[in-house]
Amino acid sequence: MEVVQQSVARFTILRQPRVCTGAEGWILPSKKESSAPGGRCTSTDMFKALRNSLNTIFVRVLLLALASCFLNGFVAGLDKIPRFRVVALAEHGGIHKPFVDAAKVWLGKLASENNFTVDYIEDTQKIDDAFLAQYNLFIQLNYPPYNWTDTSQAAFTKYIEEGKGGWIGFHHATLLGEFDGFPMWTWFHRFMGGVRFKNYIATFVTGTVMVEDKSHPAMKGIASPFVIENEEWYTYDTTPRPSVHVLASVDENTYTPFTDQKMGDHPVIWTNKHYQARNIYIFMGHHPELFDNQAFTLMFRNSIFWAAGQQENREK
């Protein structure tokens, strides 16, 4: 009885219309007059009061815990909603497959850190207006500008001309000409500054790239010059410079080992401001070791967030 008395003495319960007083002066809630002699509370009364009080406290704590769990789950659910969506048209085989595979790993990590999604397609069968409307950014991951369906060409043209999303093209995206029995896509030819593929350095050489517009968001933080090793630099029938805004060019005098396969003024990264979509072409993209090149990965990262009209999550 002594233990019970000491425990009950710790609770003061408010909002009760009547009380009864125990032998030691305890104050306990009571809805009726105590039936004990002298108006005193029995041990049964005290146990009932203690039990009711504990039940009330337990219910309130439980409700608070459930509310907290619901709120945390709701916030976590919001965090899982993608900030933006990317579709990548990826070359699915051939000599560029190792680069594409490395790109998928790298993109997966970046997407996870920045809460966006990347869907991959390996041909243009799905591409139409409704399909492209789902995406903020279209990455042409070494897929050439031919063997597109008529519907996909029309939808992509509209997507770029009306600025419905951004675009990043790599390497093979300027394989412009007549290839594999397909005619040159004249719209894409203009989009890429009017260049036609002429040749490439089959022996691969290392070259130094000069950044020409350090203020462009895609070039942010990139030291100039930077080196690209063992690349099969394309040459074109003409420079795209008159029709595009050049962000960087390769210095052909730095080719190692020496080669006479040159074109003179040689832009390798550019954007075409004549189209509403934020767009950037990056020539590099032949081998997976590019993802060990800090300048290349930073440029790719910058380009994604700029072209998609988004901000990188710097907290992660």
C-alpha positions as CSV (number, residue, x, y, z in Angstrom):
1,M,0.0,0.0,0.0
2,E,2.9,2.3,0.7
3,V,4.2,1.9,-2.8
4,V,0.8,2.6,-4.4
5,Q,0.4,5.7,-2.3
6,Q,3.8,7.1,-3.4
7,S,3.1,6.4,-7.1
8,V,-0.4,7.9,-7.1
9,A,0.8,11.1,-5.4
10,R,2.8,12.0,-8.6
11,F,-0.4,12.6,-10.7
12,T,-2.6,15.7,-10.6
13,I,-5.6,15.3,-12.9
14,L,-7.5,18.4,-13.9
15,R,-11.0,19.0,-15.2
16,Q,-12.8,16.7,-12.7
17,P,-15.8,18.1,-10.9
18,R,-15.4,16.2,-7.7
19,V,-12.5,14.9,-5.6
20,C,-12.0,12.6,-2.7
21,T,-9.2,12.8,-0.2
22,G,-7.2,9.9,1.1
23,A,-5.6,9.4,4.5
24,E,-2.4,11.0,3.4
25,G,-4.0,13.9,1.5
26,W,-3.9,12.5,-2.0
27,I,-6.1,14.2,-4.6
28,L,-7.9,11.8,-6.8
29,P,-10.6,12.2,-9.5
30,S,-14.0,10.9,-8.6
31,K,-17.3,11.1,-10.5
32,K,-19.3,10.0,-7.5
33,E,-19.0,10.5,-3.7
34,S,-16.7,7.9,-2.3
35,S,-18.7,5.0,-0.6
36,A,-15.9,4.5,1.9
37,P,-16.6,5.5,5.5
38,G,-15.9,9.2,6.2
39,G,-15.7,10.1,2.5
40,R,-12.3,8.5,2.1
41,C,-11.0,6.7,-1.0
42,T,-10.5,3.1,-1.0
43,S,-7.5,1.4,-2.7
44,T,-9.9,0.3,-5.5
45,D,-10.7,4.0,-6.2
46,M,-7.1,4.9,-6.4
47,F,-6.2,2.1,-8.8
48,K,-9.1,3.0,-11.1
49,A,-8.0,6.7,-11.1
50,L,-4.4,5.7,-11.8
51,R,-5.5,3.3,-14.6
52,N,-7.7,5.9,-16.2
53,S,-5.0,8.5,-16.1
54,L,-2.4,6.2,-17.6
55,N,-4.9,5.2,-20.3
56,T,-5.4,8.8,-21.3
57,I,-1.7,9.5,-21.4
58,F,-1.1,6.3,-23.5
59,V,-3.8,7.3,-26.0
60,R,-2.3,10.8,-26.4
61,V,1.2,9.5,-26.9
62,L,0.0,6.9,-29.4
63,L,-1.9,9.5,-31.4
64,L,1.2,11.8,-31.5
65,A,3.4,8.9,-32.7
66,L,0.9,8.0,-35.4
67,A,0.7,11.6,-36.5
68,S,4.5,11.9,-36.6
69,C,4.8,8.7,-38.7
70,F,2.2,9.9,-41.2
71,L,3.9,13.3,-41.5
72,N,7.3,11.7,-42.0
73,G,5.9,9.3,-44.6
74,F,4.2,12.2,-46.4
75,V,7.4,14.2,-46.6
76,A,9.4,11.2,-47.7
77,G,6.9,10.6,-50.4
78,L,7.2,14.1,-51.7
79,D,11.0,13.7,-51.8
80,K,10.6,10.6,-54.0
81,I,8.7,12.5,-56.7
82,P,11.2,13.1,-59.5
83,R,12.3,16.7,-60.0
84,F,12.5,16.2,-63.7
85,R,12.6,13.3,-66.3
86,V,15.2,12.5,-68.9
87,V,15.0,10.2,-71.9
88,A,18.2,8.9,-73.5
89,L,18.2,7.6,-77.1
90,A,21.1,5.2,-76.8
91,E,23.1,3.4,-79.4
92,H,22.6,-0.2,-78.5
93,G,25.6,-1.9,-80.0
94,G,28.8,-1.6,-82.0
95,I,32.0,0.1,-81.0
96,H,30.2,2.8,-78.9
97,K,28.5,0.4,-76.6
98,P,31.2,0.5,-73.9
99,F,30.8,4.3,-73.7
100,V,27.0,4.0,-73.6
101,D,27.2,1.4,-70.8
102,A,29.6,3.6,-68.8
103,A,27.2,6.6,-69.3
104,K,24.3,4.6,-67.9
105,V,26.2,3.9,-64.7
106,W,27.3,7.5,-64.3
107,L,23.8,8.8,-65.1
108,G,22.3,6.4,-62.6
109,K,24.4,7.7,-59.8
110,L,23.8,11.4,-60.7
111,A,20.1,10.8,-61.1
112,S,19.9,9.2,-57.6
113,E,21.8,12.0,-56.0
114,N,19.6,14.7,-57.6
115,N,16.2,13.0,-57.7
116,F,15.6,12.8,-61.4
117,T,14.9,9.8,-63.6
118,V,16.4,8.5,-66.9
119,D,14.5,6.3,-69.3
120,Y,16.4,4.5,-72.1
121,I,15.2,3.7,-75.6
122,E,17.3,2.1,-78.4
123,D,15.3,3.1,-81.4
124,T,12.8,5.8,-82.4
125,Q,9.6,3.7,-82.6
126,K,8.1,5.2,-79.4
127,I,8.9,8.8,-80.2
128,D,5.9,11.0,-80.8
129,D,4.5,14.2,-79.3
130,A,2.9,12.4,-76.4
131,F,6.0,10.5,-75.6
132,L,8.3,13.5,-75.6
133,A,5.8,15.5,-73.5
134,Q,6.8,13.3,-70.5
135,Y,10.4,14.5,-70.6
136,N,12.3,17.7,-69.7
137,L,15.5,16.6,-71.5
138,F,16.4,14.4,-74.5
139,I,19.9,13.0,-74.6
140,Q,21.1,11.6,-77.9
141,L,23.6,9.1,-76.5
142,N,25.6,8.4,-79.6
143,Y,22.5,7.5,-81.7
144,P,23.0,8.8,-85.2
145,P,20.7,11.3,-87.0
146,Y,19.3,8.7,-89.4
147,N,17.0,5.7,-89.3
148,W,14.4,7.7,-87.5
149,T,10.7,7.1,-88.2
150,D,8.8,10.0,-89.9
151,T,6.7,10.4,-86.8
152,S,9.7,10.6,-84.5
153,Q,11.4,13.2,-86.8
154,A,8.3,15.4,-86.8
155,A,7.9,15.1,-83.0
156,F,11.6,15.8,-82.3
157,T,11.6,18.8,-84.6
158,K,8.6,20.2,-82.8
159,Y,10.2,19.5,-79.4
160,I,13.3,21.4,-80.3
161,E,11.8,24.3,-82.3
162,E,9.1,25.0,-79.7
163,G,11.4,24.5,-76.7
164,K,9.4,21.8,-75.1
165,G,12.5,20.4,-73.5
166,G,16.3,20.4,-73.7
167,W,18.7,18.4,-75.8
168,I,22.3,17.1,-75.4
169,G,23.9,15.2,-78.3
170,F,27.1,13.2,-78.2
171,H,29.7,12.2,-80.8
172,H,27.7,10.1,-83.3
173,A,25.0,12.7,-83.4
174,T,26.9,14.6,-86.1
175,L,27.3,11.6,-88.4
176,L,25.6,13.6,-91.1
177,G,25.5,12.4,-94.7
178,E,24.1,9.4,-96.5
179,F,24.7,6.3,-94.4
180,D,23.4,2.7,-94.5
181,G,21.0,3.6,-97.3
182,F,19.4,6.6,-95.5
183,P,19.4,10.1,-96.9
184,M,20.7,13.0,-94.8
185,W,18.1,14.5,-92.5
186,T,18.2,18.1,-93.8
187,W,16.5,19.6,-90.7
188,F,19.1,17.9,-88.4
189,H,21.8,19.1,-90.8
190,R,20.8,22.7,-90.1
191,F,20.3,22.1,-86.4
192,M,24.0,21.0,-86.3
193,G,25.2,24.2,-88.0
194,G,25.3,22.9,-91.5
195,V,28.1,20.4,-91.1
196,R,28.5,17.2,-93.1
197,F,30.7,14.3,-91.8
198,K,33.9,14.0,-93.9
199,N,36.4,11.8,-92.1
200,Y,37.8,10.8,-88.7
201,I,41.2,10.0,-87.2
202,A,41.1,6.2,-87.2
203,T,44.4,5.9,-85.3
204,F,43.1,8.0,-82.4
205,V,45.1,10.9,-81.0
206,T,45.2,13.0,-77.9
207,G,44.2,16.7,-78.3
208,T,43.9,19.8,-76.2
209,V,40.5,21.5,-76.0
210,M,40.3,25.3,-75.6
211,V,37.2,26.7,-73.8
212,E,35.9,29.7,-75.8
213,D,33.0,30.8,-73.7
214,K,33.8,30.3,-70.0
215,S,30.6,32.2,-69.0
216,H,28.3,29.6,-70.4
217,P,26.6,27.4,-67.7
218,A,27.8,24.2,-69.4
219,M,31.4,25.4,-69.1
220,K,31.2,26.5,-65.4
221,G,34.2,25.3,-63.4
222,I,36.0,23.8,-66.3
223,A,39.7,24.7,-66.6
224,S,40.9,25.8,-70.0
225,P,42.6,24.1,-71.7
226,F,41.8,20.5,-70.9
227,V,43.0,17.3,-72.5
228,I,41.0,14.6,-74.2
229,E,43.0,11.4,-74.7
230,N,42.8,8.9,-77.5
231,E,39.8,10.3,-79.4
232,E,38.8,9.7,-83.0
233,W,38.2,13.4,-83.8
234,Y,35.7,13.9,-86.6
235,T,36.4,16.3,-89.5
236,Y,33.6,18.0,-91.3
237,D,33.2,19.6,-94.8
238,T,33.0,23.0,-93.1
239,T,33.1,24.6,-89.7
240,P,29.8,25.2,-88.0
241,R,31.0,28.4,-86.4
242,P,28.9,30.8,-88.6
243,S,25.7,29.1,-87.6
244,V,26.2,28.2,-84.0
245,H,27.7,29.5,-80.8
246,V,31.0,27.7,-80.2
247,L,31.8,26.9,-76.6
248,A,35.0,25.0,-77.2
249,S,37.3,23.9,-80.0
250,V,40.2,21.5,-80.3
251,D,43.7,22.8,-81.1
252,E,44.7,20.5,-83.9
253,N,48.4,21.5,-83.5
254,T,48.4,19.6,-80.2
255,Y,47.4,16.2,-81.7
256,T,49.6,13.4,-80.3
257,P,50.8,11.4,-82.2
258,F,51.0,13.7,-85.2
259,T,48.4,13.3,-87.9
260,D,47.6,15.3,-91.0
261,Q,43.9,14.6,-90.7
262,K,42.8,18.2,-89.8
263,M,40.1,20.6,-90.8
264,G,41.5,24.0,-89.5
265,D,38.9,25.8,-87.4
266,H,37.6,22.8,-85.4
267,P,34.7,23.5,-82.9
268,V,33.9,20.4,-80.8
269,I,31.3,21.8,-78.4
270,W,28.5,24.2,-79.4
271,T,24.9,25.3,-79.0
272,N,22.5,26.6,-81.6
273,K,20.7,29.6,-80.4
274,H,18.3,29.7,-83.4
275,Y,16.2,27.1,-81.7
276,Q,14.1,27.6,-78.6
277,A,15.2,24.4,-76.9
278,R,18.4,24.7,-74.7
279,N,20.7,22.5,-76.8
280,I,24.3,21.5,-76.7
281,Y,26.4,19.2,-78.9
282,I,29.5,17.6,-77.3
283,F,31.7,15.8,-79.8
284,M,33.5,13.6,-77.3
285,G,31.9,10.2,-76.6
286,H,33.8,7.3,-78.2
287,H,35.3,5.5,-75.2
288,P,34.2,4.8,-71.6
289,E,37.5,6.2,-70.1
290,L,35.9,9.7,-70.7
291,F,34.1,9.1,-67.4
292,D,37.4,9.3,-65.7
293,N,38.1,12.7,-67.2
294,Q,37.0,15.4,-64.7
295,A,36.5,18.1,-67.4
296,F,34.2,15.8,-69.4
297,T,32.0,14.7,-66.5
298,L,31.7,18.2,-65.2
299,M,30.7,19.4,-68.6
300,F,28.1,16.6,-68.9
301,R,26.7,17.4,-65.5
302,N,26.5,21.1,-66.1
303,S,24.8,20.4,-69.5
304,I,22.1,18.2,-67.9
305,F,21.0,20.8,-65.4
306,W,21.3,23.7,-67.8
307,A,19.5,22.0,-70.7
308,A,16.7,20.7,-68.4
309,G,16.3,24.1,-66.8
310,Q,17.0,22.7,-63.4
311,Q,19.4,23.3,-60.5
312,E,21.8,20.7,-59.2
313,N,21.3,19.5,-55.6
314,R,24.5,20.8,-54.1
315,E,23.7,19.4,-50.7
316,K,24.4,15.8,-51.7
